[in-house]
Amino acid sequence: MSAGKGAYRTSLTSDHVPGIMSIIRCHNLCYRYPEGDGLLFENLQVEIRQPGFHAIFGHSGTGKTTLARMIAGELGGFEGSLVIEGSKTVFYTHNMERLPGWADVGELLRAVTPASARNHLDRLTETFGLQACLHSRFARLSLGQKNRVNLTRYLVQPFDILIMDESLANVDETTRGIIISEIKAIFPERCFLYISHNMIEVSRYCREIVVIRSPQKQPQAVCLSGLDASSSDDAGPSAGLEQVLLEIAHAT
């Protein structure tokens, strides 16, 4: 599993908003790939102030995964500051992670689940539709099943922030909605950063939507409000969804 490093777990003491602490704050981030000609990030400003299900959104190549890895403490070499409030445990999971094939899925999940989270494991296994997979080897699963199993092993850990980088790729739309709704119901006090190319899904379920743009556009990051629906049936009138979609399209 990928967890953030200690250097990223300092307390936020900035006076940018008196009395309000940010969970994540990126200030004036500048970064270029080691072999790149131009900047990927130029004075990037991102701030997440509260728990919930949030999104990092943008066109391919704008640096969503790079930013996620910076927040998780996996990538350095940037200028500016990146602050995680308090002593937070940050995990980063992506859709290409794979589990070993020496045991069946149920055995693997039980092995990594703390005793205090066994009830969560049972609930997630049922809601994510994994019962039929528990006696199969990981390598024999479909891509969608692999992603659901991998996400489950992170959700049963004691994390504060979980970055989900295309973690529900290859999962059908209905099941994705069920999974997101369940995550929001079980973990309302934790912080999630969801990376997805599905604009409707991001608009419907996310509280804050951080749109990353090219460095030629300033500000490079624009934060919008999503509908933060608890389920697909709780998304409000279609006009509200259309408004958020228009705002995202305009921002990108």
C-alpha positions in Angstrom: 0.0 0.0 0.0 1.1 3.6 -0.6 1.1 5.8 2.4 2.1 9.4 2.7 5.6 10.2 4.2 6.0 12.0 7.5 7.4 15.1 5.9 3.9 15.8 4.6 2.2 15.5 8.0 2.9 18.9 9.5 0.4 21.2 11.1 -1.1 24.0 9.1 -0.3 27.3 10.8 -0.9 29.7 8.0 -3.2 32.7 8.7 -4.8 32.6 5.2 -8.3 32.1 6.8 -8.3 32.9 10.5 -9.9 30.1 12.6 -10.2 27.7 9.7 -7.9 24.7 9.3 -7.4 23.0 5.9 -7.0 19.3 5.6 -4.9 19.7 2.5 -3.3 22.9 1.3 -1.0 23.3 -1.8 0.5 26.8 -2.1 2.4 28.0 -5.2 3.3 24.6 -6.4 5.7 24.5 -9.3 6.9 21.3 -10.9 8.3 20.0 -14.1 9.0 16.4 -15.0 12.7 15.6 -14.9 12.9 15.2 -18.7 10.2 17.8 -19.4 10.7 21.0 -21.3 8.0 23.1 -19.6 6.3 23.4 -16.3 3.5 21.0 -15.4 2.4 23.1 -12.4 2.9 26.8 -12.1 1.9 28.5 -8.9 -0.8 25.8 -8.3 -3.1 26.5 -5.4 -5.4 23.8 -4.0 -7.2 23.7 -0.7 -9.5 21.1 0.8 -11.0 22.3 4.1 -13.3 19.5 5.2 -13.8 15.8 5.2 -16.0 14.3 2.5 -15.9 12.9 -1.0 -14.0 15.3 -3.3 -12.7 15.1 -6.8 -9.6 16.0 -8.8 -10.7 16.5 -12.4 -9.1 17.6 -15.6 -8.1 16.6 -19.1 -5.5 13.9 -19.6 -2.0 15.2 -19.0 -2.9 18.1 -16.7 -1.2 16.4 -13.7 -4.0 14.8 -11.7 -2.0 11.7 -10.9 1.2 13.8 -10.3 -0.7 15.9 -7.8 -2.1 12.9 -6.1 1.3 11.3 -5.7 2.6 14.6 -4.2 -0.2 14.7 -1.7 0.5 11.0 -0.8 4.2 11.8 -0.2 5.3 9.6 -3.1 6.7 12.4 -5.3 9.0 15.3 -4.4 11.2 17.7 -6.3 8.6 20.5 -6.4 8.8 24.1 -5.4 6.2 25.7 -3.1 4.5 24.1 -0.1 2.2 21.2 0.4 0.8 20.8 3.9 -1.4 18.1 5.4 -3.0 19.3 8.6 -2.1 17.3 11.7 -0.7 13.8 11.7 -2.8 12.4 8.9 -2.4 8.9 7.4 -2.6 9.3 3.6 -3.1 6.3 1.3 -3.0 6.4 -2.5 -4.5 3.6 -4.6 -4.7 3.4 -8.4 -6.4 1.0 -10.9 -3.3 -0.8 -11.9 -2.4 -2.2 -8.5 -2.4 -6.0 -8.3 -2.4 -8.4 -5.4 -0.3 -11.6 -5.2 -1.7 -14.8 -6.6 -0.6 -17.2 -3.8 -4.0 -17.2 -2.0 -7.6 -16.7 -2.7 -9.2 -13.3 -2.5 -11.1 -13.9 0.7 -7.9 -15.1 2.4 -5.9 -12.1 1.2 -8.6 -9.6 2.4 -8.9 -11.2 5.8 -5.1 -11.2 6.2 -4.8 -7.4 5.7 -7.9 -6.4 7.7 -7.4 -5.3 11.3 -9.7 -7.0 13.8 -11.5 -3.7 14.5 -12.5 -3.5 10.8 -13.9 -7.0 10.2 -17.5 -5.6 10.3 -16.5 -3.1 7.5 -15.0 -5.9 5.5 -18.2 -8.0 5.6 -20.3 -5.0 4.7 -18.0 -3.9 1.8 -17.7 -7.4 0.4 -21.5 -7.6 0.2 -22.1 -4.1 -1.1 -19.3 -4.3 -3.7 -20.6 -7.6 -5.0 -17.5 -9.6 -4.2 -19.0 -12.7 -2.5 -18.6 -14.8 -5.7 -14.9 -13.8 -5.9 -13.8 -14.7 -2.4 -12.7 -18.3 -3.3 -10.9 -17.2 -6.5 -7.3 -16.3 -7.1 -6.8 -12.6 -7.9 -5.4 -13.3 -11.3 -8.6 -15.0 -12.4 -10.8 -12.0 -11.7 -12.1 -9.5 -14.3 -10.5 -6.0 -14.3 -13.6 -4.6 -12.5 -13.5 -7.2 -9.8 -9.7 -6.7 -9.3 -10.3 -2.9 -8.8 -13.1 -3.6 -6.3 -11.0 -6.0 -4.3 -8.0 -3.7 -4.3 -10.1 -0.7 -3.2 -11.6 -2.9 -0.4 -8.2 -3.7 1.1 -7.6 0.1 1.5 -10.9 0.9 2.9 -10.5 -1.5 5.9 -7.2 0.3 6.9 -7.0 3.1 9.5 -6.6 6.0 7.1 -7.5 9.7 7.3 -7.2 10.6 3.6 -7.6 8.1 0.7 -6.8 9.1 -2.9 -8.7 7.0 -5.4 -7.0 7.3 -8.8 -9.4 5.7 -11.3 -10.0 3.1 -8.7 -13.4 2.2 -10.1 -12.3 1.9 -13.7 -13.8 -1.1 -15.5 -16.7 -1.1 -13.0 -20.2 -0.5 -14.5 -21.9 2.8 -13.8 -24.6 1.4 -11.5 -22.1 -0.5 -9.4 -19.9 2.5 -9.2 -22.8 4.6 -7.8 -23.5 2.0 -5.2 -19.9 1.8 -4.1 -19.5 5.5 -3.9 -22.7 5.8 -1.9 -21.6 3.1 0.5 -18.2 4.7 1.0 -19.8 8.0 1.9 -22.2 6.3 4.3 -19.5 4.3 6.2 -16.8 7.0 6.3 -18.5 10.4 6.6 -15.6 11.8 8.7 -12.8 10.8 6.4 -11.4 12.6 3.4 -11.5 11.1 -0.1 -9.9 12.5 -3.3 -11.5 10.8 -6.3 -9.9 11.0 -9.7 -12.2 10.1 -12.6 -12.9 11.1 -16.2 -16.6 10.7 -15.7 -17.9 14.3 -15.4 -21.5 13.3 -14.5 -20.3 11.0 -11.7 -18.0 13.7 -10.3 -20.7 16.3 -10.5 -23.3 14.1 -8.8 -21.3 12.6 -5.9 -18.5 15.0 -5.0 -18.6 17.9 -2.5 -15.6 19.9 -3.9 -14.3 19.4 -7.4 -10.8 20.6 -8.0 -10.4 21.2 -11.8 -6.7 21.1 -12.9 -5.9 23.0 -16.0 -2.9 23.7 -18.2 -0.3 26.1 -16.7 -1.1 28.5 -19.4 -4.4 29.1 -17.6 -4.3 31.0 -14.4 -5.4 30.1 -11.8 -4.3 26.6 -12.8 -6.7 25.0 -10.3 -10.4 26.0 -10.0 -12.5 24.6 -7.1 -16.2 24.1 -7.8 -19.1 22.7 -5.7 -20.6 19.4 -6.7 -24.0 18.1 -5.7 -22.6 15.8 -3.0 -25.4 13.3 -3.4 -25.7 10.4 -1.1 -27.0 8.1 -3.9 -28.1 8.3 -7.5 -31.6 8.9 -6.3 -30.5 11.9 -4.2 -28.9 14.1 -6.8 -31.6 16.8 -6.9 -33.2 18.2 -10.0 -31.6 17.7 -13.4 -31.1 21.4 -13.7 -28.7 21.3 -10.7 -26.6 18.6 -12.4 -26.6 20.5 -15.7 -25.4 23.6 -13.9 -22.4 21.8 -12.4 -21.6 20.1 -15.7 -21.6 23.5 -17.4 -19.3 25.0 -14.7 -16.8 22.1 -15.1 -16.8 22.4 -18.9 -16.2 26.1 -18.6 -13.4 25.7 -16.1 -11.6 23.1 -18.1 
